[in-house]
Amino acid sequence: MMFLTLVIFFAFLLIVWVVVRLLFRLEKHDSITHDERELWNRFQVKEQEIRYRKPKK
């Protein structure tokens, strides 16, 4: 009975560990910096061009 309890406990810990790793991986790809980097790479725009636009005359 004790062995079965330990097996269930460690299986639960393994499931929690997998879910937490999945959530952190999703959070990394959901961040604003990741989105900005993707836009810069996709449209080949530099960071300075986005942030420091020259005023039109």
C-alpha positions in Angstrom: 0.0 0.0 0.0 2.9 2.4 0.8 4.5 1.6 -2.5 1.3 2.4 -4.4 1.0 5.7 -2.5 4.6 6.7 -3.4 4.0 5.8 -7.1 0.9 7.9 -7.3 2.6 10.8 -5.5 5.6 10.8 -7.9 3.3 10.5 -10.9 1.4 13.5 -9.7 4.7 15.4 -9.3 5.8 14.4 -12.8 2.5 15.7 -14.2 2.8 19.0 -12.4 6.4 19.4 -13.6 5.4 18.8 -17.2 2.5 21.3 -17.0 4.7 24.0 -15.4 7.4 23.5 -18.1 4.8 23.8 -20.8 3.4 27.0 -19.3 6.8 28.6 -19.1 7.5 27.7 -22.7 4.3 29.3 -23.8 5.0 32.4 -21.7 8.3 32.9 -23.4 6.7 32.9 -26.9 3.8 35.1 -25.7 5.9 38.0 -24.4 5.9 41.5 -26.0 9.7 41.4 -26.7 9.2 38.1 -28.6 6.4 39.8 -30.7 8.6 42.9 -31.4 11.5 40.8 -32.4 9.3 38.7 -34.8 7.9 41.9 -36.4 11.4 43.4 -36.8 12.6 40.2 -38.5 9.6 39.8 -40.6 9.4 43.3 -42.0 13.2 43.9 -41.8 12.7 47.1 -39.8 15.3 48.2 -37.3 14.4 49.1 -33.7 15.6 52.7 -34.1 13.4 53.2 -37.2 10.4 52.2 -35.1 11.1 54.2 -32.0 12.8 57.4 -33.4 10.8 58.5 -36.4 11.7 61.8 -37.9 9.0 64.4 -37.9 7.5 65.2 -41.3 8.0 68.7 -42.6 
